[in-house]
Amino acid sequence: MRSTKLKQSLLFILLALPLIAVGADKFEDTIKVFKGAGESGSFFDNSYGYAVFPTIGKAGLVVGGAHGKGRVYTNGNHVGDTTVTQLTAGLQLGAQAFSEIIFFEDKRAFDEFSSGNFGFSAEASAVAITAGASARATTEGSTAGASGGKNDAATAGKYRKGMAVFSVAKGGLMYEATVGGQKFSYTAK
């Protein structure tokens, strides 16, 4: 019995090692994806800063939620950490994972985001395993975009009230027509 537990522990450690190594570069890897994903690449040179979330996990069945951890950069320097939490209610079923980046056009937009009072309010989307399409209606206006998986991502967008949001599907399947809130927190480094 003791030998079986030892084997199981060793197997777990061996399987977890690649994930630990991948996690070490997840922010830089995600930034590279967005730099190479169509129009979002040009935002790096023309923005005050950005918040990048390597993975946001989302699941729902009538009531849903999402959560992810990210980093905030200005002038290419890591200046703080951020989290996103979302609660939704409505017609929804499934789970998905995606990467997201929010560009700040200027210091005012960065200050709004980092104040802790930043959020989106209503959302509708459909994301399939390696491709996605979404539309977001917020108190700030509406945006739409499409993407493939991380190896074939394409983006299109523009600033809306000082911010531009892009996402790349990582996997999963989720159908939804929901109303909810998405809240961001920020902690300076």
C-alpha positions as CSV (number, residue, x, y, z in Angstrom):
1,M,0.0,0.0,0.0
2,R,2.8,2.4,0.9
3,S,4.5,1.6,-2.4
4,T,1.3,2.4,-4.3
5,K,1.0,5.8,-2.6
6,L,4.7,6.5,-3.4
7,K,4.2,5.6,-7.1
8,Q,1.1,7.8,-7.2
9,S,2.9,10.7,-5.7
10,L,5.8,10.4,-8.1
11,L,3.4,10.1,-11.1
12,F,1.6,13.3,-9.9
13,I,4.9,15.2,-9.5
14,L,6.1,14.0,-13.0
15,L,2.8,15.1,-14.6
16,A,2.8,18.5,-12.8
17,L,6.4,19.5,-13.7
18,P,5.6,20.6,-17.2
19,L,2.7,22.7,-16.0
20,I,5.0,24.4,-13.5
21,A,7.6,25.2,-16.2
22,V,4.9,26.5,-18.5
23,G,3.4,28.7,-15.8
24,A,6.8,30.4,-15.3
25,D,6.5,32.2,-18.7
26,K,2.7,32.4,-19.0
27,F,2.5,36.2,-19.0
28,E,5.3,36.6,-21.6
29,D,3.8,33.8,-23.7
30,T,0.4,35.4,-23.6
31,I,1.8,38.8,-24.5
32,K,3.6,37.2,-27.5
33,V,0.2,35.7,-28.7
34,F,-1.4,39.1,-28.6
35,K,1.5,40.8,-30.3
36,G,1.2,38.3,-33.2
37,A,-2.6,38.3,-33.3
38,G,-3.5,40.8,-36.0
39,E,-4.5,44.3,-35.0
40,S,-3.9,43.9,-31.2
41,G,-0.1,43.8,-31.9
42,S,-0.1,47.5,-32.9
43,F,-1.7,48.5,-29.6
44,F,1.5,47.7,-27.7
45,D,3.4,50.6,-29.3
46,N,0.5,53.1,-29.0
47,S,-0.9,52.5,-25.5
48,Y,-0.1,53.9,-22.1
49,G,-0.2,50.3,-20.7
50,Y,-2.2,47.1,-20.6
51,A,-3.5,44.4,-18.3
52,V,-2.9,40.8,-19.4
53,F,-4.8,37.7,-18.2
54,P,-3.1,34.4,-19.4
55,T,-6.1,32.3,-18.4
56,I,-9.6,33.3,-17.3
57,G,-11.7,30.2,-16.5
58,K,-15.5,30.5,-16.9
59,A,-18.4,28.1,-16.2
60,G,-22.1,28.3,-16.0
61,L,-25.4,26.5,-15.8
62,V,-28.1,29.2,-15.3
63,V,-25.8,30.9,-12.8
64,G,-22.2,31.3,-13.9
65,G,-18.9,32.7,-12.9
66,A,-15.4,33.4,-14.1
67,H,-12.1,34.3,-12.5
68,G,-8.6,35.0,-13.6
69,K,-5.3,36.6,-12.4
70,G,-3.3,39.0,-14.4
71,R,-0.5,41.6,-14.5
72,V,-0.6,45.3,-15.3
73,Y,2.1,46.9,-17.4
74,T,3.0,50.5,-18.3
75,N,5.9,51.3,-20.6
76,G,6.6,47.6,-20.8
77,N,7.2,47.4,-17.0
78,H,5.2,45.2,-14.6
79,V,3.6,47.8,-12.2
80,G,0.9,45.8,-10.5
81,D,-1.3,42.7,-10.3
82,T,-5.0,42.4,-11.1
83,T,-7.8,39.9,-10.8
84,V,-11.1,39.6,-12.7
85,T,-14.2,38.1,-11.2
86,Q,-17.5,37.8,-13.1
87,L,-21.0,36.6,-12.0
88,T,-23.7,36.1,-14.6
89,A,-27.3,34.9,-14.7
90,G,-29.3,33.8,-17.7
91,L,-29.3,31.2,-20.4
92,Q,-25.8,29.6,-20.2
93,L,-24.3,26.1,-20.3
94,G,-20.7,25.0,-20.4
95,A,-17.2,26.0,-19.5
96,Q,-14.4,27.8,-21.3
97,A,-10.9,29.2,-20.8
98,F,-9.6,32.2,-22.6
99,S,-6.8,34.8,-22.5
100,E,-7.6,38.5,-22.4
101,I,-5.8,41.8,-22.7
102,I,-7.1,45.3,-21.9
103,F,-5.1,48.2,-23.4
104,F,-5.2,51.7,-21.8
105,E,-5.0,54.5,-24.3
106,D,-3.8,57.0,-21.8
107,K,-3.1,57.7,-18.1
108,R,-6.8,58.5,-17.5
109,A,-7.9,55.1,-18.7
110,F,-5.1,53.4,-16.6
111,D,-6.2,55.4,-13.5
112,E,-9.8,54.4,-14.1
113,F,-8.8,50.7,-14.3
114,S,-6.5,50.8,-11.3
115,S,-8.9,52.7,-9.1
116,G,-10.7,49.4,-8.3
117,N,-14.0,50.7,-9.7
118,F,-13.7,49.4,-13.2
119,G,-16.2,46.8,-14.6
120,F,-18.2,45.6,-17.5
121,S,-21.9,45.1,-17.0
122,A,-23.6,43.0,-19.7
123,E,-22.3,40.3,-22.1
124,A,-23.3,37.8,-24.7
125,S,-20.9,35.4,-26.4
126,A,-20.4,32.0,-28.0
127,V,-17.0,30.3,-27.8
128,A,-16.2,26.9,-29.4
129,I,-13.1,24.8,-28.8
130,T,-10.5,26.8,-30.8
131,A,-12.5,29.6,-32.3
132,G,-14.7,32.2,-30.8
133,A,-17.0,35.1,-31.5
134,S,-18.3,37.5,-29.0
135,A,-20.1,40.8,-28.5
136,R,-20.0,42.8,-25.3
137,A,-22.4,45.6,-24.3
138,T,-21.2,47.7,-21.4
139,T,-21.9,50.9,-19.7
140,E,-19.0,52.3,-21.8
141,G,-20.4,51.1,-25.2
142,S,-20.2,47.9,-27.2
143,T,-17.4,45.9,-28.8
144,A,-17.2,42.8,-30.9
145,G,-14.4,40.5,-32.0
146,A,-13.4,37.1,-33.2
147,S,-10.4,34.9,-32.6
148,G,-8.9,31.5,-33.2
149,G,-6.8,29.5,-30.9
150,K,-3.5,30.8,-29.7
151,N,-1.6,29.6,-32.8
152,D,-4.0,31.2,-35.3
153,A,-5.5,34.1,-33.4
154,A,-6.7,37.2,-35.3
155,T,-8.0,40.3,-33.7
156,A,-9.7,43.5,-34.7
157,G,-10.7,46.4,-32.5
158,K,-10.3,50.0,-31.4
159,Y,-10.3,52.1,-28.3
160,R,-13.6,52.8,-26.7
161,K,-13.6,55.4,-24.0
162,G,-9.8,54.9,-23.6
163,M,-9.8,51.1,-23.5
164,A,-9.6,48.3,-26.0
165,V,-10.2,44.6,-25.0
166,F,-9.1,41.5,-27.0
167,S,-9.5,37.8,-26.1
168,V,-8.2,34.6,-27.5
169,A,-10.1,31.3,-26.9
170,K,-8.0,28.6,-25.3
171,G,-10.6,25.8,-25.1
172,G,-14.0,24.7,-23.9
173,L,-17.5,25.2,-25.1
174,M,-19.9,27.7,-23.7
175,Y,-23.3,29.0,-24.9
176,E,-24.7,32.0,-23.1
177,A,-27.0,35.0,-23.3
178,T,-26.5,36.5,-19.8
179,V,-26.6,39.6,-17.7
180,G,-24.0,40.0,-15.1
181,G,-21.1,42.0,-13.8
182,Q,-17.3,41.8,-14.3
183,K,-15.2,43.4,-11.6
184,F,-11.5,44.0,-11.7
185,S,-9.2,44.6,-8.7
186,Y,-5.7,46.1,-8.8
187,T,-2.8,46.0,-6.5
188,A,0.3,48.1,-7.2
189,K,3.6,46.2,-7.2
